[in-house]
Amino acid sequence: MSNIEEDSSPPRIHIQTPPPAPDVTDRENPPPPTEGIAGILKRWKREDLIKRGSLGLRGIALLFSLICFIVMASNKHGDWRDFDKYEEYRYLLAIGILSSLYTGAQVFRQIHELSTGKQLIKPSLATIIDFFGDQIMAYFLISSASSAIPMTNRMREGADNIFTDASSTAISMSIFAFLCLAASALISGYKLSAQSYI
């Protein structure tokens, strides 16, 4: 009878707990915490601020470049007081024209993108063009201003007149345009570093 009693008890089943799932998270680069809709809205607001800031800086650089170009092109007062008799001033004028064309094209592109929501060129290519274009144009502007400053200072020692005043104004506008494009290059650098390559 004791055998029957032992056999009548339900069989014991041993259930083994499954092994823990392997840790697939990268401990060196943990994923950023998800903040849901608030995080998305904050990112959109930051991107919008960056776009508008870049547009504002380029718009101001366009204004300064145009003033530099117009003032230097109209700086003709006869005899030795014509800008085209001096290489430095011709260089300043040429860079003013290039800067006006570059910033004008960039402002047009950005206004088109903000108003229509359509990209004229691929965003990855636009970011690279923005970064290198802003830097190159900023270097051109500061080099043209720095080449014209010594000439203007020498002329002012002899005579301070409307020709030297107009030259100083054009140089100042070139420097202000440089500052705007240098700040825009910083924004473009940030956009380039934050760009996703996937």
C-alpha positions as CSV (number, residue, x, y, z in Angstrom):
1,M,0.0,0.0,0.0
2,S,2.7,2.4,0.7
3,N,3.8,2.1,-2.9
4,I,0.4,3.0,-4.2
5,E,0.3,6.0,-1.9
6,E,3.6,7.2,-3.2
7,D,2.5,6.8,-6.8
8,S,-0.8,8.6,-6.3
9,S,0.8,11.9,-5.3
10,P,1.1,14.3,-8.2
11,P,4.5,14.3,-9.9
12,R,6.7,17.2,-9.1
13,I,7.7,19.3,-12.0
14,H,10.8,21.4,-11.7
15,I,10.4,24.7,-13.6
16,Q,13.6,26.4,-14.3
17,T,13.6,30.2,-14.6
18,P,14.9,31.4,-18.0
19,P,18.3,32.9,-18.0
20,P,18.4,36.7,-18.0
21,A,18.3,38.4,-21.4
22,P,21.8,39.5,-22.5
23,D,22.4,43.2,-21.9
24,V,22.2,44.8,-25.4
25,T,22.7,48.4,-24.3
26,D,26.0,50.0,-25.0
27,R,27.4,51.0,-21.7
28,E,29.8,53.5,-23.2
29,N,27.2,55.3,-25.3
30,P,23.8,54.9,-23.6
31,P,20.8,56.0,-25.6
32,P,19.5,59.5,-24.7
33,P,16.6,59.6,-22.4
34,T,13.3,59.9,-24.2
35,E,11.3,62.9,-23.2
36,G,8.4,62.2,-25.4
37,I,6.6,65.1,-27.1
38,A,8.2,67.8,-25.0
39,G,11.6,66.7,-26.2
40,I,10.6,66.7,-29.8
41,L,9.0,70.2,-29.5
42,K,12.1,71.5,-27.7
43,R,14.3,70.1,-30.5
44,W,12.1,71.6,-33.2
45,K,12.1,75.0,-31.5
46,R,15.9,74.9,-31.3
47,E,16.3,73.9,-35.0
48,D,13.8,76.7,-35.9
49,L,15.8,79.2,-33.8
50,I,19.1,78.1,-35.5
51,K,17.5,78.5,-39.0
52,R,16.2,82.0,-38.2
53,G,19.4,83.0,-36.5
54,S,21.4,81.9,-39.5
55,L,19.0,83.7,-41.9
56,G,19.2,86.9,-39.8
57,L,23.0,86.9,-39.7
58,R,23.2,86.4,-43.4
59,G,20.7,89.1,-44.1
60,I,22.7,91.6,-42.0
61,A,25.9,90.4,-43.8
62,L,24.1,91.0,-47.1
63,L,23.2,94.6,-46.0
64,F,26.8,95.4,-44.9
65,S,28.2,93.8,-48.1
66,L,25.9,95.9,-50.3
67,I,26.8,99.1,-48.4
68,C,30.5,98.3,-48.8
69,F,30.1,97.6,-52.5
70,I,28.0,100.7,-53.2
71,V,30.1,103.1,-51.2
72,M,33.4,101.9,-52.7
73,A,31.9,101.8,-56.3
74,S,30.8,105.4,-55.9
75,N,34.1,106.6,-54.4
76,K,35.2,108.6,-57.4
77,H,36.1,112.2,-56.8
78,G,38.5,112.9,-59.6
79,D,42.3,113.0,-59.9
80,W,44.0,110.7,-57.3
81,R,40.7,110.3,-55.4
82,D,39.3,107.5,-57.6
83,F,39.1,104.0,-56.0
84,D,40.0,102.2,-59.2
85,K,43.6,103.7,-59.1
86,Y,44.4,101.6,-56.0
87,E,44.6,97.8,-56.0
88,E,43.6,97.5,-52.4
89,Y,40.3,99.3,-53.1
90,R,39.6,97.3,-56.2
91,Y,40.1,94.2,-54.1
92,L,37.7,95.5,-51.5
93,L,35.1,96.2,-54.1
94,A,35.5,92.8,-55.8
95,I,35.0,91.0,-52.4
96,G,32.1,93.3,-51.6
97,I,30.4,92.1,-54.8
98,L,31.2,88.4,-54.2
99,S,29.9,88.7,-50.6
100,S,26.7,90.4,-51.8
101,L,26.1,87.6,-54.4
102,Y,26.9,84.8,-51.9
103,T,24.8,86.2,-49.1
104,G,22.0,87.2,-51.4
105,A,21.8,83.6,-52.8
106,Q,21.9,82.1,-49.3
107,V,19.2,84.5,-48.0
108,F,17.0,83.7,-51.0
109,R,17.5,79.9,-50.5
110,Q,16.7,80.1,-46.7
111,I,13.6,82.3,-47.2
112,H,12.4,79.9,-49.9
113,E,12.9,77.0,-47.6
114,L,11.2,78.7,-44.6
115,S,8.2,79.9,-46.6
116,T,7.5,76.8,-48.7
117,G,9.0,74.0,-46.6
118,K,10.7,72.6,-49.7
119,Q,14.5,72.2,-50.0
120,L,16.2,73.6,-53.1
121,I,19.2,71.3,-52.5
122,K,19.7,68.2,-50.3
123,P,20.0,69.2,-46.6
124,S,23.4,67.4,-46.2
125,L,24.9,69.2,-49.2
126,A,23.4,72.5,-48.1
127,T,25.0,72.2,-44.7
128,I,28.4,71.6,-46.2
129,I,28.0,74.5,-48.6
130,D,26.9,76.7,-45.7
131,F,29.9,75.8,-43.6
132,F,32.6,76.2,-46.2
133,G,30.9,79.1,-48.0
134,D,30.5,81.2,-44.8
135,Q,34.1,80.5,-43.8
136,I,35.6,81.3,-47.2
137,M,33.6,84.5,-47.6
138,A,34.4,85.6,-44.1
139,Y,38.1,85.1,-44.8
140,F,37.9,87.1,-48.0
141,L,36.1,89.9,-46.3
142,I,38.6,90.3,-43.5
143,S,41.5,90.0,-45.9
144,S,40.1,92.7,-48.2
145,A,39.5,95.0,-45.2
146,S,43.0,94.4,-43.8
147,S,44.6,95.1,-47.2
148,A,42.8,98.5,-47.5
149,I,43.3,99.7,-44.0
150,P,47.1,100.6,-44.3
151,M,46.4,102.5,-47.6
152,T,43.6,104.5,-46.0
153,N,45.7,105.3,-42.9
154,R,48.6,106.6,-45.1
155,M,46.2,108.8,-47.1
156,R,44.6,110.2,-43.9
157,E,48.0,111.3,-42.6
158,G,48.3,113.6,-45.7
159,A,44.7,114.7,-46.1
160,D,41.4,113.7,-44.5
161,N,38.7,114.2,-47.0
162,I,35.5,112.6,-48.5
163,F,37.6,110.0,-50.4
164,T,39.3,108.6,-47.2
165,D,36.0,108.9,-45.3
166,A,34.2,106.8,-47.9
167,S,37.0,104.3,-48.0
168,S,36.9,104.0,-44.2
169,T,33.1,103.4,-44.4
170,A,33.5,100.7,-46.9
171,I,36.2,99.0,-44.8
172,S,34.0,99.2,-41.7
173,M,31.1,97.6,-43.6
174,S,33.4,94.8,-44.8
175,I,34.5,94.2,-41.2
176,F,30.9,94.1,-40.0
177,A,30.0,91.7,-42.8
178,F,32.9,89.5,-41.7
179,L,31.7,89.4,-38.1
180,C,28.2,88.4,-39.3
181,L,29.5,85.6,-41.6
182,A,31.9,84.4,-38.9
183,A,29.0,84.0,-36.5
184,S,27.0,82.3,-39.3
185,A,30.0,80.0,-39.9
186,L,29.8,78.9,-36.2
187,I,26.1,78.1,-36.6
188,S,26.9,76.2,-39.8
189,G,29.6,74.3,-38.0
190,Y,27.2,73.3,-35.2
191,K,24.6,72.2,-37.8
192,L,27.3,70.1,-39.6
193,S,28.4,68.5,-36.4
194,A,24.8,67.7,-35.4
195,Q,24.0,66.2,-38.8
196,S,23.0,62.6,-38.9
197,Y,24.9,60.5,-41.4
198,I,22.6,57.4,-41.3
